[in-house]
Amino acid sequence: MVFSSLEFLFLFLPLTLTVYFIIPKKYIAFRNVALLLVSLLFYGWGEPLYVFLMVASILFSYFYGFMVGKHRDVAPKKARGWLVAAVVTNLGLLGFFKYTDFFIGIYNALPLPDLEKTGIALPIGISFYTFQILSYVIDVYRGDTAAEKNPLTVGTYVTLFPQLIAGPIVRYKDVDDQLKEREHSLFLFSSGLKTFLAGLAKKVLLANTAAALFADLKALPSAELTAVGAWLGIIFYTFQIYFDFSGYSDMAIGLGKMFGFRFLENFNYPYIAKSVTEFWRRWHISLSTWFREYVYFPLGGSRTDKKWKVFRNLLVVWFLTGFWHGANWNYILWGLFFFVMLVMEKTFLLKILDRIPAFFGHIYTLLAVMFSWLLFCFEDLSAGMTWLSRMFGAGTDFINETVLSLLLRSLPTLFILAVSCTPLPKRLYYRLYEKGRGWRALLAAGGLLLLVLSVAALVSSGFNPFIYSTF
């Protein structure tokens, strides 16, 4: 089940809110249990068998956290041993389900007898909840939080349905206090509802529209994909992946507020960045933070006089970042592409970018990011390279009638997508909100209109892809 579905909007969410708020506010532990049960139901809606894997992961994380906390101060070596066990167990499960067939494919490329691939279905969201479990055990080991005595509380943290499928990746130390005591108010609930509706509109009205236009261009015969068509396609995908993922993150953050949780922002207008370094401070912030806190800093980060060690640390982080996204070479190359870009910026590019007008920094960053999405969206590398060659006019015309017609029809859409990537809509919203009750009522009506339009789009079309659900 995904948030942008009629089942979620009109069945699961209303029932969950009803059950949750029937329980008196003072019984926060019972509210947590309710969230745990509905989250397991949410997860098992499409994959009932993998609920057992989820429950096993919860029990493992509770046990390892307990043992690490028990030995941390009195027997550090034992605590470290339990931490290693937690890392091996969780990464082992992730590796088995996500990467087994990838490594079998590598083995089969060798001059040896082939192995049959397992064909195991990937548990939805396993990459996200594995990182959350690891953050809990590591935080306990570091002394950033105490080991949780109640396994149901750990279960609520791991399974919390607003961020279970696709993040944001919530670190335990950021929500441990909220799991025991959190604010519930009409103001927070209404704020969460507004954030949720904005995210829903991003996903259904913007991301799905961009996705459909990109799909139309991908469906063209290779000979008809002109240079303009190839550029237009990757521009649509650039918009699709941003509104798809940031919209889902906004919905998750909004839902969290409805239930009293305050999750950290996951996107901060990444397409207005003036460098790739800045882009990654704004894109998928929770993932960047996780790798920085639990991989980059432990390796030494940039706190060294030897540049090669900094580059080594960046290489490890970006190889893992790419591999985390998927068991395919295109994701690894995507991560390594950003490693190269960031090394170039650290070495000399940032100095140049600081001296030139910001406009050129924006253009450079957008071009770099668009080329990276070519690697990301084409698991077949040869298809991605063909698309890239078309962008530079190899073996195709500059434009034809089909692409020109699509371009002219999509110009208003492109304008709306481009403006919506910037802080302008949010600034306008708050400026109008501050003008008084009349404007606030109008904005509330606008939110209702977004809901109606989103539902109408869901009813009229079965086209509702979600990119990050496969990670």
FIRO-566885 format. One record per residue (C-alpha): x negated, y, z negated; residue in three letters. Coordinates in steps of 0.02 Angstrom, whole numbers, padded with zeros to 5 digits, always signed. Layout:
! FIRO-566885
XYZala ...
//
This chain:
! FIRO-566885
+00000+00000+00000met -00060+00175+00039val +00002+00343-00023phe +00057+00396+00151ser +00191+00262+00163ser +00379+00268+00136leu +00368+00123+00012glu +00250+00221-00098phe +00341+00388-00085leu +00517+00327-00115phe +00496+00166-00214leu +00332+00141-00303phe +00296+00319-00360leu +00471+00362-00427pro +00481+00198-00522leu +00305+00218-00592thr +00339+00396-00652leu +00501+00339-00732thr +00420+00195-00825val +00272+00302-00877tyr +00370+00449-00947phe +00500+00341-01034ile +00360+00293-01152ile +00342+00429-01287pro +00190+00541-01266lys +00117+00490-01434lys +00100+00309-01377tyr -00043+00341-01256ile -00105+00161-01270ala +00063+00097-01206phe +00059+00222-01065arg -00112+00155-01019asn -00045-00022-01018val +00097+00035-00904ala -00030+00113-00786leu -00134-00045-00790leu +00015-00155-00742leu +00081-00042-00604val -00096-00021-00537ser -00116-00209-00523leu +00053-00214-00435leu -00004-00075-00319phe -00165-00168-00278tyr -00079-00335-00257gly +00057-00266-00143trp -00041-00316+00011gly -00172-00434-00063glu -00096-00532-00208pro -00238-00659-00217leu -00370-00525-00242tyr -00282-00465-00400val -00369-00613-00485phe -00536-00547-00424leu -00490-00377-00494met -00443-00451-00663val -00607-00550-00666ala -00704-00390-00627ser -00617-00302-00772ile -00660-00443-00894leu -00840-00447-00834phe -00858-00257-00851ser -00782-00258-01025tyr -00895-00401-01082phe -01054-00325-01010tyr -01013-00154-01080gly -00982-00230-01251phe -01146-00327-01250met -01247-00177-01188val -01170-00066-01322gly -01200-00196-01456lys -01387-00212-01419his -01428-00038-01354arg -01496+00034-01516asp -01557-00124-01603val -01626-00231-01461ala -01659-00125-01305pro -01731-00271-01206lys -01572-00372-01231lys -01468-00221-01183ala -01572-00202-01025arg -01547-00387-00988gly -01358-00371-01001trp -01364-00216-00891leu -01461-00314-00758val -01332-00453-00773ala -01192-00328-00744ala -01279-00256-00591val -01316-00428-00518val -01138-00491-00550thr -01049-00341-00476asn -01165-00314-00329leu -01163-00502-00301gly -00973-00502-00285leu -00979-00349-00172leu -01116-00428-00067gly -01025-00595-00051phe -00861-00521+00009phe -00929-00377+00111lys -01098-00430+00181tyr -01104-00620+00195thr -01050-00625+00378asp -01168-00480+00419phe -01318-00577+00356phe -01257-00736+00441ile -01253-00636+00602gly -01434-00583+00575ile -01483-00763+00539tyr -01392-00825+00695asn -01497-00705+00801ala -01650-00807+00753leu -01703-00962+00853pro -01624-01075+00722leu -01463-01177+00715pro -01315-01060+00699asp -01211-01045+00541leu -01024-01023+00550glu -00962-00856+00484lys -00846-00862+00334thr -00713-00744+00400gly -00676-00691+00220ile -00559-00541+00212ala -00633-00389+00126leu -00542-00346-00037pro -00474-00170-00016ile -00569-00040-00115gly -00702-00160-00180ile -00841-00037-00138ser -00757+00098-00242phe -00709-00001-00396tyr -00877-00091-00400thr -00965+00076-00415phe -00844+00129-00552gln -00878-00029-00651ile -01066-00004-00634leu -01050+00177-00691ser -00962+00118-00850tyr -01097-00009-00897val -01239+00110-00851ile -01161+00253-00950asp -01148+00138-01102val -01330+00086-01079tyr -01387+00267-01067arg -01288+00316-01221gly -01179+00437-01122asp -01025+00349-01188thr -00983+00217-01317ala -00934+00041-01266ala -00745+00029-01259glu -00673-00091-01388lys -00504-00111-01303asn -00515-00213-01140pro -00348-00141-01083leu -00425+00033-01083thr -00568-00029-00973val -00438-00111-00862gly -00342+00051-00846thr -00502+00142-00796tyr -00551+00014-00664val -00378-00008-00587thr -00307+00168-00601leu -00204+00168-00442phe -00224+00351-00390pro -00408+00323-00351gln -00416+00133-00337leu -00413+00111-00148ile -00523+00253-00085ala -00585+00359-00227gly -00637+00483-00278pro -00764+00376-00373ile -00728+00421-00554val -00872+00397-00675arg -00821+00327-00844tyr -00904+00466-00943lys -00795+00593-00850asp -00631+00514-00907val -00669+00415-01066asp -00590+00550-01175asp -00440+00565-01059gln -00407+00379-01075leu -00380+00404-01261lys -00297+00574-01263glu -00240+00683-01118arg -00128+00830-01083glu +00045+00809-01010his +00135+00968-00962ser +00257+01032-00834leu +00124+01152-00769phe -00003+01012-00743leu +00128+00899-00664phe +00185+01035-00543ser +00004+01075-00501ser -00024+00891-00465gly +00132+00883-00358leu +00072+01031-00253lys -00099+00952-00231thr -00018+00787-00183phe +00096+00868-00054leu -00051+00963+00022ala -00148+00801+00036gly +00000+00710+00111leu +00019+00846+00243ala -00166+00838+00281lys -00156+00651+00307lys +00008+00633+00400val +00023+00796+00497leu -00160+00836+00533leu -00266+00677+00522ala -00139+00567+00610asn -00115+00696+00748thr -00302+00709+00777ala -00316+00518+00771ala -00181+00497+00904ala -00267+00621+01020leu -00435+00534+00995phe -00351+00367+01030ala -00280+00437+01193asp -00455+00486+01250leu -00530+00319+01197lys -00397+00230+01298ala -00450+00317+01459leu -00548+00210+01582pro -00734+00245+01569ser -00737+00327+01740ala -00602+00452+01686glu -00688+00502+01524leu -00765+00665+01580thr -00895+00767+01487ala -00761+00883+01419val -00655+00733+01371gly -00800+00653+01276ala -00834+00813+01179trp -00649+00837+01146leu -00635+00659+01081gly -00776+00674+00955ile -00706+00842+00899ile -00538+00759+00865phe -00625+00619+00769tyr -00721+00749+00669thr -00556+00825+00616phe -00474+00655+00590gln -00601+00586+00468ile -00605+00747+00366tyr -00417+00767+00348phe -00393+00579+00328asp -00514+00562+00184phe -00497+00732+00102ser -00308+00717+00115gly -00312+00550+00027tyr -00429+00620-00106ser -00311+00768-00133asp -00166+00648-00155met -00268+00548-00281ala -00316+00705-00378ile -00136+00765-00375gly -00070+00598-00437leu -00202+00599-00574gly -00136+00767-00635lys +00042+00700-00639met -00018+00566-00761phe -00126+00685-00861gly -00296+00647-00782phe -00412+00779-00712arg -00522+00705-00577phe -00665+00805-00503leu -00647+00876-00328glu -00711+00764-00189asn -00718+00886-00043phe -00762+01070-00039asn -00738+01128+00141tyr -00889+01033+00210pro -00867+01099+00387tyr -00911+01276+00334ile -01084+01218+00278ala -01238+01304+00350lys -01353+01153+00335ser -01341+00964+00323val -01405+00979+00144thr -01258+01092+00102glu -01139+00980+00198phe -01180+00836+00081trp -01149+00945-00070arg -00973+00971-00003arg -00929+00802+00078trp -00875+00651-00025his -00947+00734-00180ile -00909+00587-00295ser -01011+00466-00188leu -01157+00588-00173ser -01151+00616-00360thr -01149+00428-00394trp -01303+00394-00288phe -01392+00545-00360arg -01355+00496-00541glu -01381+00308-00529tyr -01507+00285-00388val -01600+00444-00338tyr -01641+00510-00512phe -01691+00339-00583pro -01811+00320-00436leu -01889+00487-00484gly -01787+00603-00375gly -01888+00753-00318ser -01980+00767-00485arg -02149+00720-00413thr -02297+00807-00333asp -02308+00675-00198lys -02193+00710-00053lys -02199+00533+00011trp -02114+00475-00150lys -01974+00601-00125val -01951+00539+00053phe -01956+00359-00007arg -01819+00397-00134asn -01715+00483+00001leu -01741+00335+00117leu -01676+00212-00014val -01525+00321-00054val -01475+00349+00127trp -01503+00170+00179phe -01389+00116+00036leu -01264+00253+00077thr -01249+00191+00254gly -01242+00008+00203phe -01112+00046+00070trp -00995+00110+00205his -00993-00051+00304gly -01078-00214+00350ala -01133-00159+00522asn -01288-00083+00601trp -01199+00076+00653asn -01169+00122+00469tyr -01352+00090+00426ile -01407+00199+00572leu -01281+00331+00518trp -01361+00336+00345gly -01537+00340+00419leu -01484+00482+00535phe -01444+00588+00384phe -01607+00534+00301phe -01703+00602+00451val -01601+00763+00454met -01626+00794+00267leu -01814+00759+00278val -01827+00883+00422met -01732+01012+00321glu -01838+00986+00166lys -01996+00997+00271thr -01962+01150+00378phe -01785+01172+00443leu -01711+01252+00287leu -01842+01390+00296lys -01790+01427+00474ile -01604+01420+00434leu -01629+01545+00293asp -01702+01671+00415arg -01572+01663+00553ile -01389+01722+00554pro -01271+01603+00463ala -01171+01576+00623phe -01314+01476+00700phe -01328+01372+00541gly -01143+01329+00554his -01160+01278+00736ile -01315+01173+00702tyr -01230+01084+00556thr -01069+01049+00651leu -01166+00978+00797leu -01271+00868+00683ala -01116+00805+00593val -01022+00771+00756met -01168+00669+00823phe -01170+00572+00659ser -00985+00530+00681trp -01028+00451+00848leu -01130+00323+00752leu -00995+00306+00620phe -00842+00277+00727cys -00917+00157+00855phe -00964-00009+00775glu -01013-00063+00950asp -01174+00037+00973leu -01172+00018+01161ser -00998+00097+01167ala -01060+00239+01059gly -01210+00268+01172met -01096+00266+01325thr -00986+00398+01243trp -01140+00503+01203leu -01201+00491+01383ser -01029+00549+01443arg -01043+00701+01329met -01196+00755+01428phe -01117+00718+01596gly -01204+00553+01636ala -01101+00452+01760gly -00947+00561+01750thr -00869+00725+01804asp -00868+00882+01701phe -00678+00882+01688ile -00528+00810+01780asn -00342+00841+01786glu -00299+00716+01649thr -00422+00789+01524val -00379+00969+01571leu -00195+00934+01538ser -00235+00856+01370leu -00349+01001+01324leu -00218+01133+01366leu -00082+01040+01270arg -00192+01019+01118ser -00259+01198+01104leu -00130+01250+00970pro -00169+01089+00875thr -00356+01124+00884leu -00328+01298+00816phe -00224+01233+00669ile -00352+01096+00632leu -00497+01219+00637ala -00414+01346+00521val -00358+01210+00401ser -00541+01157+00377cys -00580+01326+00299thr -00533+01404+00131pro -00416+01528+00220leu -00251+01432+00192pro -00289+01408+00007lys -00337+01590-00015arg -00178+01646+00072leu -00076+01530-00039tyr -00145+01603-00200tyr -00133+01781-00136arg +00052+01755-00101leu +00076+01661-00264tyr +00012+01811-00362glu +00139+01927-00280lys +00282+01867-00390gly +00430+01749-00408arg +00504+01780-00237gly +00345+01728-00150trp +00326+01580-00268arg +00499+01519-00222ala +00454+01536-00038leu +00295+01437-00065leu +00392+01302-00156ala +00510+01293-00007ala +00356+01278+00103gly +00296+01130+00000gly +00466+01048+00020leu +00457+01079+00207leu +00286+00993+00213leu +00363+00842+00126leu +00509+00837+00248val +00395+00852+00399leu +00277+00719+00331ser +00419+00598+00298val +00492+00633+00469ala +00323+00596+00548ala +00309+00432+00450leu +00485+00379+00500val +00464+00422+00685ser +00292+00345+00708ser +00209+00186+00649gly +00038+00263+00686phe -00037+00288+00513asn -00220+00232+00512pro -00328+00259+00359phe -00515+00252+00394ile -00583+00228+00218tyr -00462+00088+00170ser -00585-00032+00253thr -00728+00016+00137phe 
//
